[in-house]
C-alpha cells in the first residue's frame, strides 16, 4: 500500500484535468465550427458544405499561422461569426483565404457533449480506483485514465495565449505517453508486481520512446517561438510519428492483455478476465485503426470515425462490468463507481437536455450556457467523487460501526490456556476466509531459523529457507515485490504463490504470516489494509499474552488448595454491590479451586461514582491468589488517588514490573462508573473486552487495551468511553466464561450474547444468574476460574433519584456450585 507523499501528488493531478474538462464544457457555446480536421498544420479532411470548404480549403493544404505565435494550431484564434484570415500553401502556390466559422451545429454540439461525457467516465473511474487502492498498478491506471481524458476532451476555447500554450503542452504529453502507459499497465495486469526481465525492458523502451516524442514536440514549439521557417513540415512529421506510436503502443498493450488471458492459471481466472478483454478489444481497436490510417494517409475518409471515438468508453465499462459480475478486482470499486457514474450522468444529462431545449427556443445563449454548465458540473463531480470516497465512507462508517470490508476478521480468541500456535492457525484460517486467499502460512523464529507454525490451502507444502529473514515494519501488510528481501527469498516466495507478508507477534514470539494469492483479485484495498493492520495489532497482543501466560504457567509453583485460604480470599471480596436509582449492579466470581486467580472489586471514589476492577492473574490456585491479594490492596489505594482507569493500570503495572518476577503477570480491567451520568471509562490490561448490549438489541465490544500488568514498564493502556442509556446492559467478564468447553467447542461470545438477549429485560442479579446458568448448562466439565460483573442502566441519567439499598453479592467456589 502506497502511503508516500508521491501518492498525494498523483491525487492532485485529478484537479487540473478536471479544470480542463470544466473549461471545455463552459466554453462549448463559444466553440467555432470550421469543418476542418488538421494533422499538425496540414488539412487532413474537410466536411462537405462546411465553412472550410466554402473558404476553398482542400485536404493536403498547409495552413500558416503567425510566425511568432507559440500556438501550433492555426485555427486556435477562430471565433464564431468572426472571419479569420489564413495563409494557405498548396504546393508552390500561396494565397490568403477568409474562413468564416459558425456556431457548432446541433450534431457537432452533441458529439462534443458525448466526448465530454466519455472523458468524465475515464476521470471518474481513475479517481475512484485510486481512492480505493494505491500501488504500482493503480498508479499506472490513474495516469492512463487521465491521459485518455485529456485526449478525448474537446480543446477549450481559451482567450489567453499562455493558457492555450499550457494546454497544448499538457495534451502533447498525454498523447506522447499514452502508448507507454498502456504497455506498462497491461504488462502488470492483472497483478501489481514489479515488471522485470524482457517485459521490464519493453516497458522501459516504451517510456524512452514516449519521452523522445514529447521532447521533439517541445523542440518544435520552441523553434516556432524563435520564428524558424519550415517548421510546418516538422509538425506534420511529428503528428504522423505520434499517431503511429500511439497505434503501435495500443496494439502492443492489447497483445500483452491477450498474453495475460492465455496464461491465466485456470479456466475460472480466464472467465473473470474475458469481459474486460472483449471490452478492451472492441473499445481500443477501432480508435487504434483510425489513428493509424489518419497518420499514414491523412486525406483518407474513414467511415464511422466518430463512433470509433465513442467506443473507447467500452474499455472502462468492461472493467466495471467484470468487477461487478465476475469480480476481477476485489476492491469493490466498480459497483460504487457505477452508482456514482449513474447519478452524475443523470444529473449532467438532465441539465444538458434542458439547456439544449432552451437553446432551441427563445434564449439560445442562456440554453447553451446551461448545457455547458451542466457538463462542467459533471466534470467536477467526476473529479471529486474519487478523492471524496474515503471521507464519505468514513462518514457512513461513523453512522454504522459494523460496516467493515472484512467482517469475519473478528478479535482473536485469547485465554489462559490458548496456545500461541493455535492462535496462528486461527489467524491463517481467518485471513484466508476473509481475503479469499488460495493459501496462508505462518512462520515463527526458531533457534535453527524460521519454522512453519501453521498452514492452510495452497501454502501447506511451503518450506522456508534456513536463512529467511524479512525486514518488515510491524503491523502493515507488504507486497512481496515491495518487501525488503533477499533476491533468492523473493523468488522463492513468488514461486510458491505468496502475495503479501504480514508481521505478527512483536513480543516473545516473532512471526510472519504469508498471504497467498487472492482468488478474486490480486490486491488489497486501502480499507482492507487498514482492517488487516488492526487485526494484526490485536493478534500481536493476543500472541504476547498467550506466550506470557504459558511462560508464567511453566514457572508456577505447586498448588496447595487450602480451604482456609479460600475463605480468606472470599472475605476480601466486596460483600455488597453499589446500586442507584439509575444503575443496578451485580457480580460473581466462580473458582475452580478453593483459591484462584480471578476477582472483582468496587471502590467508591466520589458521590455516585465508583471504580471497579475485574482481575485475572497468570496461573491458578495459591500463587495466583497471592498475586491478586497484593494487586487488590494496591488497586484500592490507587483508585482513590487517580480518577482515570488508565492511570491506575499504569501505576499498578510499574509496581509489578519493579518486582521483577516473571510469574507475576496479571490481567486487570479497570472502569470508572459515574452513576449520575451513565458514563463508563474503561481501561484494559489483557482481560476479555467488555460487552455492551443496547436496549434495542445491538451489541458493542470495546477492544482498546494493552498487555498484561507486569510485562513492560513502557506499556500504555488507552481508555474506551461508554454512554449507557435506559435498558443498556454492560457485561465485564474474564475469559473463563467464554472458554467453558463441551468437547472441543467453547461457550464463546455468541452464546454470551444470546444469554443477555434472553434476560436483558430483568434486573442485574437475574441477568447474572441467567448467564451463569447458561454456561453451567453448556459445559461438560468443571468450569475454569471466571468472574462476571453486570451493570444495567435502569433509567436515563437525568431521572436519577436517591440511592437505594444495596444488593448482596454472590460468590462461591465453582466446585461447590457444580455439586448443586
C-alpha positions in Angstrom: 0.0 0.0 0.0 1.5 3.3 -1.1 1.4 5.8 1.8 4.1 8.1 0.5 3.9 11.8 -0.3 4.1 10.9 -4.0 0.6 9.3 -3.7 -0.9 12.6 -2.8 0.8 14.3 -5.8 -0.9 11.8 -8.0 -4.2 12.6 -6.3 -3.7 16.3 -7.0 -3.4 15.6 -10.8 -7.1 14.9 -10.9 -7.9 18.6 -10.3 -6.1 20.3 -13.2 -7.5 17.7 -15.6 -11.0 18.4 -14.1 -10.4 22.1 -14.7 -9.6 21.5 -18.4 -12.8 19.4 -18.6 -14.8 22.2 -17.0 -13.4 24.9 -19.2 -14.1 22.8 -22.3 -17.7 22.4 -21.1 -18.2 26.1 -20.2 -16.7 27.3 -23.5 -18.8 24.9 -25.5 -21.1 27.7 -26.7 -18.0 29.6 -27.9 -16.6 26.7 -29.9 -16.4 27.5 -33.6 -17.3 25.1 -36.3 -15.0 25.1 -39.4 -15.4 21.5 -40.7 -11.6 21.3 -41.0 -9.6 18.5 -39.4 -5.9 19.2 -39.1 -2.8 16.9 -38.7 -0.3 19.3 -37.3 -0.7 22.3 -39.6 -1.9 20.3 -42.7 -5.5 19.9 -43.6 -6.5 16.2 -43.2 -10.2 16.2 -44.0 -12.9 18.7 -44.9 -16.6 18.3 -44.1 -18.8 18.8 -47.2 -20.6 22.1 -47.1 -18.7 23.3 -44.1 -17.1 26.8 -43.7 -13.7 25.2 -44.5 -15.0 24.0 -47.9 -16.6 27.4 -48.6 -13.3 29.1 -47.9 -11.7 26.9 -50.6 -9.6 24.7 -48.4 -8.8 21.2 -49.6 -7.1 18.1 -48.0 -3.3 18.5 -48.1 -3.3 22.3 -47.8 -0.8 23.7 -45.3 -2.1 26.5 -43.0 0.4 29.0 -41.8 -0.2 30.9 -38.6 1.7 33.9 -37.4 5.5 33.2 -37.5 5.9 34.4 -33.9 2.9 32.5 -32.5 3.7 29.9 -29.8 0.4 28.0 -30.6 0.8 25.3 -33.1 -2.9 25.1 -34.2 -3.5 27.7 -36.9 -7.3 27.6 -36.1 -6.9 28.4 -32.4 -8.0 32.0 -33.0 -11.2 31.0 -34.7 -14.4 32.6 -33.2 -18.0 32.0 -34.4 -19.3 34.7 -36.7 -15.8 36.3 -37.0 -13.9 35.9 -40.3 -10.3 34.5 -39.8 -7.6 35.2 -42.4 -5.5 32.2 -43.2 -2.3 31.9 -45.3 -2.7 28.7 -47.4 0.1 26.9 -49.2 -0.8 24.3 -51.8 2.5 23.1 -53.4 4.3 26.3 -54.6 1.1 28.3 -54.6 0.5 30.7 -51.7 -2.7 32.6 -51.1 -4.8 34.2 -48.4 -8.3 32.8 -47.7 -11.0 34.1 -45.3 -12.5 31.4 -43.1 -15.9 32.3 -41.6 -16.5 29.9 -38.6 -20.1 29.4 -37.4 -21.5 28.2 -34.1 -21.5 24.4 -33.6 -24.3 22.7 -35.4 -26.6 20.5 -33.3 -24.9 17.3 -34.4 -21.4 18.7 -33.6 -22.6 20.1 -30.3 -24.0 16.7 -29.3 -20.7 15.0 -30.4 -18.7 17.4 -28.2 -21.1 16.7 -25.3 -20.7 12.9 -25.8 -16.9 13.3 -25.9 -17.0 15.2 -22.6 -19.2 12.5 -21.0 -16.8 9.8 -22.1 -13.8 11.8 -20.7 -15.7 12.3 -17.4 -16.2 8.5 -17.3 -12.4 7.9 -17.6 -11.7 10.6 -15.0 -14.3 9.1 -12.5 -13.1 5.6 -12.8 -9.4 6.5 -12.5 -10.1 8.7 -9.4 -12.3 6.1 -7.7 -9.9 3.2 -8.2 -7.0 5.4 -6.9 -9.1 6.2 -3.8 -9.6 2.5 -3.1 -6.1 1.2 -3.7 -2.7 2.7 -4.2 0.1 0.6 -5.6 2.1 0.3 -8.9 -0.8 -1.0 -11.0 -3.4 1.6 -9.9 -0.8 4.4 -10.2 -0.3 3.5 -13.8 -4.1 3.0 -14.2 -4.8 6.6 -12.9 -2.3 8.1 -15.3 -3.7 6.1 -18.1 -7.3 7.3 -17.4 -6.0 10.9 -17.1 -4.2 10.6 -20.5 -7.4 9.2 -22.2 -9.4 12.1 -20.6 -7.1 14.7 -22.0 -7.1 13.2 -25.5 -10.9 12.8 -25.6 -11.9 16.2 -24.2 -12.5 18.8 -26.9 -9.9 21.6 -26.6 -11.4 24.5 -24.5 -11.7 27.9 -26.2 -9.2 30.0 -24.3 -8.6 33.7 -24.9 -5.2 33.7 -23.2 -2.2 32.6 -25.3 -0.4 31.4 -22.2 -3.3 29.1 -21.2 -3.6 27.8 -24.8 0.1 27.0 -24.9 -0.1 25.3 -21.5 -3.0 23.2 -22.7 -1.1 22.2 -25.9 1.9 21.1 -23.8 -0.3 19.0 -21.5 -2.1 17.5 -24.4 1.2 16.7 -26.2 2.5 15.0 -23.0 -0.7 12.9 -22.8 -0.5 11.9 -26.5 3.2 11.0 -26.2 3.0 8.9 -23.0 -0.4 7.2 -23.6 1.1 4.3 -25.5 3.8 3.8 -22.8 1.2 3.9 -20.1 -1.0 1.3 -21.9 2.1 -1.0 -22.3 3.1 -0.6 -18.7 -0.5 -1.2 -17.3 -1.1 -4.4 -19.3 2.5 -5.6 -18.6 1.4 -5.7 -14.9 -2.3 -6.6 -15.2 -4.0 -8.4 -13.5 -1.3 -8.3 -10.8 0.7 -5.4 -9.3 4.1 -6.9 -9.2 7.2 -5.1 -10.4 7.8 -5.8 -14.1 11.2 -7.5 -14.7 13.1 -9.2 -17.4 12.0 -8.9 -21.0 8.8 -7.2 -20.1 10.7 -4.7 -18.0 12.9 -3.8 -20.9 9.9 -3.4 -23.1 8.2 -1.0 -20.6 11.5 1.0 -20.2 11.9 1.2 -24.0 8.3 2.5 -24.4 8.8 5.2 -21.9 12.1 6.2 -23.6 10.3 6.4 -26.9 7.5 8.5 -25.4 10.0 10.8 -23.8 11.8 11.3 -27.1 8.5 12.1 -28.9 7.5 14.6 -26.2 10.9 16.2 -26.3 10.5 16.5 -30.1 7.1 18.2 -29.7 8.6 20.7 -27.2 11.5 21.4 -29.6 9.2 22.2 -32.5 7.2 24.5 -30.3 10.4 26.2 -29.2 11.6 26.6 -32.8 8.3 28.1 -33.7 8.6 30.7 -31.0 12.0 31.7 -32.4 10.5 32.2 -35.9 12.4 29.4 -37.6 10.9 28.9 -41.1 9.8 25.5 -42.3 8.5 24.2 -39.0 5.3 23.2 -40.7 6.9 20.1 -42.2 8.2 19.3 -38.7 4.7 19.5 -37.2 3.3 17.2 -39.9 6.1 14.7 -39.4 5.7 14.8 -35.7 1.9 14.3 -35.9 2.4 11.3 -38.1 5.1 9.8 -35.8 2.9 10.4 -32.8 -0.1 8.7 -34.4 1.9 5.7 -35.5 3.5 5.4 -32.0 0.1 5.7 -30.4 -1.4 2.9 -32.6 1.6 0.7 -32.1 1.5 1.1 -28.3 -2.2 0.2 -28.1 -1.6 -2.9 -30.3 1.3 -4.0 -28.0 -0.8 -3.4 -24.9 -3.7 -5.4 -26.4 -1.2 -8.2 -27.2 0.0 -8.1 -23.6 -3.6 -8.4 -22.3 -4.2 -11.4 -24.6 -1.0 -12.9 -23.2 -2.2 -12.5 -19.6 -5.6 -14.0 -20.6 -4.0 -17.1 -22.2 -1.6 -17.5 -19.3 -4.3 -17.4 -16.6 -3.8 -20.1 -14.1 -7.3 -21.6 -14.6 -10.4 -21.6 -16.6 -12.1 -19.6 -13.8 -9.4 -17.0 -14.0 -9.8 -16.7 -17.8 -13.6 -16.3 -17.3 -13.0 -13.4 -14.9 -10.8 -11.7 -17.5 -12.9 -12.4 -20.6 -15.3 -9.5 -20.2 -12.6 -6.9 -19.7 -10.6 -8.4 -22.6 -13.5 -8.3 -25.1 -14.4 -4.7 -24.0 -10.8 -3.6 -24.3 -10.5 -5.0 -27.8 -13.8 -3.6 -29.1 -13.1 -0.3 -27.4 -9.5 0.3 -28.3 -9.1 -1.5 -31.7 -11.3 0.9 -33.7 -9.6 4.1 -32.3 -6.2 2.4 -32.9 -7.1 1.6 -36.6 -8.5 5.2 -37.1 -5.3 6.8 -35.8 -3.1 4.5 -37.8 -4.9 5.3 -41.1 -5.0 9.0 -40.3 -1.3 9.1 -39.6 -0.2 7.1 -42.7 -2.8 8.6 -45.1 -4.1 12.0 -43.8 -6.7 12.6 -46.6 -8.3 9.2 -46.4 -12.0 9.1 -45.3 -12.7 6.6 -42.6 -16.3 5.6 -42.1 -17.7 5.7 -38.6 -14.8 7.6 -37.2 -16.9 9.4 -34.6 -18.3 6.1 -33.4 -14.8 4.8 -33.0 -14.0 7.6 -30.6 -17.2 7.0 -28.5 -16.4 3.2 -28.4 -13.4 3.9 -26.2 -16.0 4.1 -23.3 -16.2 0.3 -23.7 -12.8 0.0 -22.0 -13.7 1.4 -18.6 -17.3 0.0 -18.9 -16.0 -3.5 -19.5 -13.7 -3.3 -16.5 -16.5 -2.1 -14.3 -18.8 -4.9 -15.6 -16.1 -7.5 -15.0 -15.7 -6.2 -11.5 -19.4 -6.3 -10.6 -20.3 -9.6 -12.3 -17.0 -11.6 -12.3 -15.1 -9.8 -9.5 -11.9 -9.4 -11.5 -11.0 -6.8 -8.9 -11.7 -7.3 -5.2 -11.5 -3.7 -4.1 -15.3 -3.3 -4.5 -14.8 -0.2 -6.6 -16.9 -0.9 -9.6 -20.3 -1.1 -8.0 -19.8 2.2 -6.2 -18.3 3.8 -9.3 -21.2 2.6 -11.4 -23.7 4.1 -8.9 -21.7 7.4 -8.8 -21.4 7.4 -12.6 -25.2 6.9 -13.0 -26.1 9.7 -10.6 -23.6 12.1 -12.2 -24.7 11.0 -15.7 -28.4 11.6 -15.0 -27.7 15.0 -13.4 -25.4 16.1 -16.2 -27.6 14.7 -18.9 -30.7 16.3 -17.4 -29.2 19.7 -17.3 -27.7 19.3 -20.8 -31.0 18.2 -22.3 -32.9 21.1 -20.6 -30.2 23.5 -21.8 -30.4 22.2 -25.4 -34.2 22.6 -25.3 -33.9 26.2 -24.1 -31.2 26.9 -26.7 -33.6 25.7 -29.5 -36.3 28.1 -28.2 -36.3 31.7 -27.1 -33.0 32.0 -25.2 -30.2 30.3 -27.3 -27.4 31.9 -25.3 -28.8 31.0 -21.9 -29.6 27.5 -23.0 -26.2 26.9 -24.5 -24.6 28.2 -21.3 -26.8 26.0 -19.1 -25.9 22.9 -21.2 -22.2 23.7 -20.9 -22.5 24.4 -17.2 -24.2 21.0 -16.7 -21.3 19.3 -18.4 -18.8 21.3 -16.3 -20.6 20.2 -13.1 -20.4 16.7 -14.4 -16.7 17.0 -14.9 -16.1 18.5 -11.4 -18.2 15.7 -9.8 -16.3 13.1 -11.7 -13.0 14.5 -10.3 -14.2 14.9 -6.7 -16.0 11.6 -6.5 -12.8 9.5 -6.1 -11.0 11.7 -3.6 -14.2 12.2 -1.6 -14.9 8.5 -1.5 -12.8 7.8 1.7 -14.4 10.8 3.5 -17.9 9.7 2.6 -17.2 6.1 3.6 -15.8 7.2 7.0 -18.9 9.4 7.5 -21.1 6.4 6.7 -19.0 4.2 8.9 -19.5 6.6 11.8 -23.2 6.1 11.4 -22.8 2.3 11.2 -20.0 0.9 13.3 -20.5 -2.6 12.0 -19.8 -1.6 8.3 -16.5 -3.4 7.7 -14.9 -4.6 4.5 -13.7 -7.8 6.1 -16.4 -8.6 8.7 -15.0 -12.0 9.5 -11.8 -10.6 10.9 -13.0 -10.6 14.5 -10.9 -10.3 17.6 -8.5 -13.2 18.1 -9.6 -15.7 20.6 -7.5 -15.3 23.7 -7.3 -17.1 27.0 -5.3 -18.6 29.8 -4.9 -22.0 28.1 -4.6 -20.7 24.5 -1.6 -22.0 22.7 0.2 -19.3 20.5 0.5 -21.9 17.7 -3.3 -22.4 17.9 -3.7 -18.6 17.6 -1.6 -18.6 14.5 -3.6 -21.4 13.0 -6.8 -19.5 13.7 -5.3 -16.3 12.2 -4.3 -18.1 9.0 -7.7 -19.6 8.6 -9.5 -16.3 9.3 -7.3 -14.3 6.9 -7.8 -17.0 4.1 -11.6 -16.8 4.5 -11.8 -13.0 4.8 -9.5 -12.3 1.9 -10.4 -15.4 -0.1 -6.8 -16.5 -0.4 -5.8 -19.7 -2.0 -3.5 -20.3 0.9 -1.9 -18.9 4.0 1.0 -19.8 6.3 2.7 -18.6 9.5 6.4 -18.7 10.2 7.9 -18.3 13.7 11.5 -17.6 14.5 13.3 -20.6 16.0 16.8 -21.4 17.2 17.7 -23.0 13.8 15.9 -20.5 11.6 12.3 -19.9 10.7 9.8 -22.7 11.4 6.4 -23.4 9.8 3.8 -23.0 12.6 0.6 -23.1 10.7 -0.6 -23.5 7.1 -3.8 -23.8 5.1 -4.7 -24.2 1.4 -2.1 -24.0 -1.4 0.7 -23.0 1.0 0.5 -26.2 3.0 3.6 -27.6 1.3 5.7 -24.4 1.5 9.0 -24.7 3.3 11.1 -21.6 4.2 14.8 -21.2 3.6 17.0 -21.6 6.6 18.2 -18.0 6.3 14.9 -16.5 5.5 14.8 -13.2 7.4 12.4 -10.5 6.1 13.0 -6.9 7.3 9.5 -5.6 7.9 7.8 -2.8 9.8 5.3 -4.2 12.3 1.6 -4.4 11.6 1.3 -3.4 7.9 0.9 -6.0 5.0 3.6 -5.6 2.5 3.6 -7.0 -1.1 6.4 -9.5 -1.7 7.9 -7.4 -4.6 8.0 -4.3 -2.3 9.4 -6.0 0.8 13.0 -5.7 1.9 14.0 -9.2 1.0 17.0 -11.0 -0.5 16.5 -11.8 -4.2 16.5 -15.6 -3.5 13.8 -15.2 -0.8 11.7 -13.0 -3.1 12.0 -15.5 -5.9 11.1 -18.5 -3.6 8.0 -16.7 -2.2 6.8 -15.6 -5.7 7.3 -19.2 -6.9 5.2 -20.5 -4.0 2.4 -18.1 -4.7 2.9 -15.7 -1.8 1.5 -12.3 -2.4 2.0 -10.4 0.9 3.9 -10.6 4.2 2.2 -9.7 7.4 4.4 -9.4 10.5 2.8 -10.5 13.8 3.9 -11.2 17.3 6.2 -8.4 18.2 6.8 -9.7 21.7 8.4 -13.0 22.8 7.0 -14.8 19.7 8.3 -13.3 16.4 6.2 -14.5 13.5 5.4 -13.6 9.9 2.1 -14.6 8.1 2.4 -15.3 4.4 -0.7 -14.4 2.5 -1.2 -16.4 -0.8 -2.9 -15.3 -4.0 -6.3 -13.8 -3.8 -8.9 -15.8 -5.7 -11.0 -12.8 -6.7 -8.2 -10.2 -7.3 -4.5 -9.7 -6.8 -4.6 -6.7 -4.4 -5.8 -5.2 -1.2 -7.9 -2.0 -1.0 -6.9 0.8 1.4 -9.8 -0.2 3.6 -8.9 -3.8 3.7 -5.3 -2.9 4.5 -6.4 -0.8 7.4 -8.5 -3.6 8.8 -5.7 -6.1 8.4 -3.4 -3.7 10.3 -6.0 -3.5 13.1 -6.3 -7.3 13.1 -2.5 -7.7 13.2 -2.3 -5.3 16.2 -4.9 -7.3 18.1 -3.2 -10.6 17.2 0.1 -9.2 18.5 -1.5 -8.5 21.9 -3.1 -12.0 21.9 0.1 -13.8 21.0 2.1 -11.9 23.5 -0.4 -12.5 26.3 -0.7 -16.2 25.3 3.1 -16.6 25.3 3.4 -14.8 28.7 0.6 -16.9 30.2 2.3 -20.1 29.0 5.7 -18.9 30.4 4.0 -18.0 33.7 2.4 -21.4 34.0 5.8 -23.1 33.5 7.3 -21.0 36.3 4.3 -21.5 38.7 4.9 -23.4 42.0 2.9 -26.4 43.2 -0.7 -25.5 44.0 -1.8 -26.1 47.6 -5.5 -25.8 47.7 -6.3 -24.7 51.3 -9.9 -24.0 52.2 -8.8 -21.6 54.8 -7.1 -19.5 52.1 -10.3 -19.7 50.1 -12.3 -18.3 53.0 -9.8 -15.5 53.4 -10.0 -14.7 49.7 -13.8 -14.8 49.8 -13.7 -12.3 52.7 -11.5 -9.9 50.7 -14.2 -9.7 48.0 -16.8 -6.9 48.4 -19.9 -8.0 50.4 -22.2 -5.6 48.6 -22.5 -4.1 45.1 -23.3 -0.4 44.7 -26.8 0.3 43.4 -28.5 3.5 42.4 -31.9 4.5 41.1 -30.4 4.7 37.6 -27.9 1.9 37.8 -28.2 -1.7 39.0 -25.1 -3.8 39.7 -24.4 -7.5 40.4 -21.2 -9.6 40.4 -19.9 -13.1 40.9 -16.6 -14.9 41.0 -16.6 -18.7 40.5 -13.3 -20.5 41.2 -12.3 -24.0 40.1 -10.3 -24.5 43.3 -10.7 -23.2 46.9 -8.5 -20.3 45.9 -8.0 -18.9 42.5 -6.8 -16.2 40.2 -10.0 -14.3 39.4 -11.5 -11.5 41.4 -13.6 -8.3 41.3 -13.7 -5.2 43.5 -15.6 -1.9 43.9 -14.1 1.3 45.4 -16.3 4.4 45.9 -14.2 7.3 44.8 -16.8 10.2 44.8 -20.5 10.6 45.4 -22.4 8.5 42.9 -19.1 7.4 41.4 -17.1 4.2 41.9 -14.2 2.4 40.3 -14.5 -1.3 39.7 -11.8 -3.9 38.8 -12.1 -7.4 37.2 -8.8 -9.3 37.7 -7.3 -12.5 36.2 -3.8 -13.5 37.4 -1.5 -15.8 35.5 -1.7 -19.4 36.6 -4.2 -20.6 39.1 -4.5 -21.7 42.7 -2.5 -20.3 45.6 0.2 -18.4 43.6 -2.4 -16.6 41.5 -4.4 -15.8 44.6 -1.4 -14.3 46.4 -0.6 -12.1 43.5 -4.1 -10.9 43.3 -4.2 -10.1 47.1 -1.3 -7.7 46.6 -2.9 -6.2 43.5 -6.2 -5.7 45.2 -4.7 -3.8 48.1 -2.7 -1.6 45.8 -5.8 -1.1 43.5 -7.9 0.3 46.3 -5.2 2.8 47.1 -4.5 3.9 43.5 -8.3 4.1 42.7 -8.8 6.7 45.4 -5.8 8.7 44.2 -6.3 8.6 40.4 -9.5 9.3 38.7 -8.6 7.8 35.3 -8.6 4.0 34.9 -5.6 4.1 32.5 -3.5 5.9 35.1 -4.5 3.3 37.7 -3.3 0.5 35.5 -0.1 2.3 34.6 0.7 2.7 38.3 0.0 -1.0 39.1 2.0 -2.1 36.1 5.1 -0.2 37.2 4.8 -1.7 40.7 4.6 -5.3 39.3 7.5 -4.6 36.8 9.7 -3.5 39.8 9.1 -6.9 41.4 11.0 -8.5 38.5 9.2 -11.8 39.0 8.1 -13.2 35.6 5.4 -15.4 37.0 3.5 -12.4 38.4 1.7 -11.2 35.3 -1.9 -10.0 35.9 -4.8 -9.2 33.6 -6.9 -6.4 35.0 -9.8 -4.4 33.7 -10.4 -1.1 35.5 -13.5 1.1 34.9 -14.7 4.3 36.4 -18.6 4.3 36.6 -20.5 7.6 37.0 -24.0 6.6 38.1 -25.2 10.2 37.8 -24.4 10.5 34.1 -24.4 6.8 33.0 -20.8 7.1 31.7 -18.2 4.3 31.9 -14.5 4.9 31.3 -12.7 1.6 30.7 -9.0 0.6 30.5 -8.0 -3.0 29.9 -4.8 -4.9 30.6 -5.2 -8.2 28.9 -8.8 -9.1 30.1 -11.6 -10.1 27.7 -13.1 -7.0 26.0 -16.2 -5.8 27.8 -19.6 -6.3 26.0 -22.5 -3.8 25.9 -26.0 -4.7 24.9 -28.0 -1.7 23.8 -31.7 -1.6 24.6 -32.7 -2.2 21.0 -30.6 -5.4 20.9 -27.4 -4.3 19.2 -24.0 -5.2 20.7 -20.8 -3.3 21.1 -17.4 -4.7 22.1 -14.7 -2.4 23.3 -11.3 -3.7 22.3 -8.9 -1.0 23.3 -6.3 -2.2 25.7 -2.7 -3.2 26.4 -0.6 -6.1 27.6 -0.8 -7.8 31.0 0.4 -5.9 34.0 4.0 -6.5 35.0 5.3 -7.1 31.4 6.8 -3.8 30.3 7.4 -0.6 32.1 6.5 1.4 29.0 3.2 -0.3 28.4 0.3 2.0 27.7 -3.4 1.5 28.5 -5.8 3.5 26.3 -9.3 4.2 27.6 -12.7 3.5 26.0 -15.7 5.6 26.9 -19.2 4.2 27.1 -22.5 6.1 27.4 -25.3 4.0 29.0 -29.0 4.8 28.5 -32.1 3.2 29.9 -32.2 -0.5 29.2 -28.5 -0.8 28.3 -26.5 -3.7 29.9 -22.7 -3.8 30.3 -21.1 -7.1 30.9 -17.5 -7.3 32.2 -16.0 -10.8 32.5 -12.9 -12.9 32.4 -12.1 -15.5 29.7 -13.2 -18.4 31.9 -16.8 -17.6 30.8 -16.3 -17.8 27.0 -13.8 -20.7 27.2 -16.1 -23.1 29.1 -16.0 -26.2 26.9 -18.2 -29.0 25.8 -15.9 -31.4 24.0 -13.8 -29.3 21.6 -16.4 -26.5 21.4 -16.2 -23.4 23.5 -19.1 -21.4 25.0 -18.0 -18.3 23.1 -19.1 -14.7 22.8 -22.1 -15.7 20.7 -23.7 -17.7 23.5 -23.0 -14.9 25.9 -24.9 -12.5 23.6 -27.8 -15.0 23.4 -27.9 -15.3 27.2 -28.0 -11.5 27.5 -30.8 -11.3 24.9 -32.9 -13.8 26.9 -32.5 -11.9 30.3 -31.9 -8.3 29.3 -35.3 -7.2 30.5 -34.6 -8.3 34.0 -32.6 -6.9 37.0 -28.8 -7.1 37.1 -28.8 -10.0 39.6 -31.2 -12.0 37.4 -29.1 -11.3 34.3 -26.1 -12.6 36.1 -27.9 -15.7 37.2 -29.1 -16.3 33.7 -25.6 -16.0 32.2 -24.1 -18.4 34.8 -26.9 -20.9 34.4 -26.3 -20.8 30.6 -22.6 -21.6 30.9 -23.2 -24.3 33.5 -25.7 -26.0 31.3 -23.3 -25.9 28.4 -20.1 -27.1 30.0 -19.4 -30.9 30.3 -16.5 -30.4 32.6 -15.7 -28.3 35.7 -15.6 -24.6 34.9 -12.4 -22.7 35.0 -12.0 -19.6 37.2 -14.4 -16.9 35.9 -15.7 -13.5 37.1 -18.8 -11.7 35.8 -19.9 -8.1 36.6 -23.3 -6.9 35.3 -24.2 -3.2 35.1 -27.7 -2.3 34.0 -28.9 1.2 33.3 -32.5 1.4 34.7 -33.5 4.9 33.6 -31.9 7.7 31.7 -29.3 9.5 33.9 -31.5 12.7 34.0 -34.1 10.9 36.1 -31.7 9.9 38.9 -33.0 9.9 42.4 -31.6 9.0 45.8 -29.6 5.8 46.2 -31.5 2.6 47.1 -30.3 -0.2 49.4 -27.5 -2.3 48.0 -27.8 -5.9 46.7 -25.8 -8.7 48.2 -23.1 -10.1 46.0 -22.9 -13.8 45.0 -19.6 -15.6 45.5 -18.8 -19.3 45.9 -16.3 -21.9 44.5 -17.2 -23.5 41.2 -16.7 -27.0 42.6 -19.3 -26.4 45.3 -21.6 -24.8 42.8 -21.3 -27.7 40.4 -22.2 -30.2 43.1 -25.5 -28.5 43.5 
